[in-house]
Amino acid sequence: MNTELESITQALRAFAKEREWEQFHSPKNLASALTVEASELLEHFQWLTEDQSRNLPSEAKAKVAAEAADVLLYLLQLCDKLQIDLVDAARTKLAVNAEKYPVDRPLGSSKKYTEI
């Protein structure tokens, strides 16, 4: 795994241990918390136009950054509990997606790979 992600993961372990929170950090609970945080991230874009979502004011962008960080932190904790190398998993998924969506087929289309 990337050394920065490893460092953050170690800091998360220490943070939870210092507060005796490990007992609550089951994969199920972490996945649930991740979903909640992802919803909180989405909330900042609710009712915005496409253009507004691409041009957030700095205050809104800071709030989005905080929610994105929450998503990342819960995802790292979940992967840590399940011993998943997130960087390796992402690289594998990119390779799978490249096979599903060859560059000559989905060009400019938002259709799912089963529809192209």
N, C-alpha and C positions, 0 to 999 in steps of 0.2 A: 504494500500500500504506500501511497505517497507520504513522505515524512511529515508534511504539514497536517495531513489528515490523521496520521498516527499521533502527533503531538496533541491535537484537539481531542482525539479519542481518550488519550491518557488523562487529559485535564478533566474531561467529563467523568471518567471513572473516579478520579480523586474528589471531584465536586459531589458526586452522589454518595461516595463512601463517607466523607466528612459529615454528611447530613443523615446518614443511615437510610438512604433512599433506595439502595440496591434491591431491597425486598419488594419494591413496587415496580421495578424495571423488568418485568417479564416481556418477552417478545410481543405478546398480545397487547399488553398495556402500552408499550412503546409504539406499536403500529396504530393503536387507537389515538394516542397523543399526536402522532405524525399527521393523521387525517384531520384532526381538529386544527392543528397549526396550518395545514395546507388550505383549509377552509378560511381561516383568518387571513391568509395571504390573498386568497381570491376575493374576499370581502372588499379589499381596497380598489378592486377593478369593477365591482358591481355598478352597473348603470353608466359606466364610462363608454364613450365612443371608442372605436379603434384608434383614432388619432389621439384622443385624450390619454389612452392607456400607453401610448408610445412617448408622450411628452408630459410626464408627471412633474408637478412642481417639486422643488427640493424637499419640502416638508413631507409631502406624500411619498416621495422616493425613500426618505429615511425610514418611514414607517414600513414600507414594503421591504426594505433591507432587513429590518429587525425581524419581520415575519419569515423572510427567506432564511435567515440565520436560525430561527427556531426549527424550521423544517429540516435544515441540514443537521442540526445538533441531534434531533430525534432520530433521523435516518442513520447517523453515525452510531448512535447508541444501539439501535436495532441491529445493525450489521455487526457490531461488536459482540452483542449477546449471541448471535447466530454464527459467529466466526466467518462472516462473509467479507472478502476483500472487495470493497466497493469499487475501487479503481479498476480492478481486474474484471468485475462484473459489468462495469460500464463499457469497457473495451470489448468484451464478449458481445454485449448487446448491440453495440455499434456494428460489429461484424455481421451479426444476425440481421440487423436492419438493412445493411448493404445488400445482403442476399435477397431479402424480401422486396426491396425497392431498388432494382437496378436503375442506374442513372438514365437509361434510355426509355424506361417505362412510365414512371410517375411524373415526368417533367411538367411542372406547373400544375399538378393535380393534387387535391387534398383527399382523394379517395383512398380507402384502406387497400392494402396490398391484395386482398382477396377480390377486390372489385376492379383492379386494373389489368 
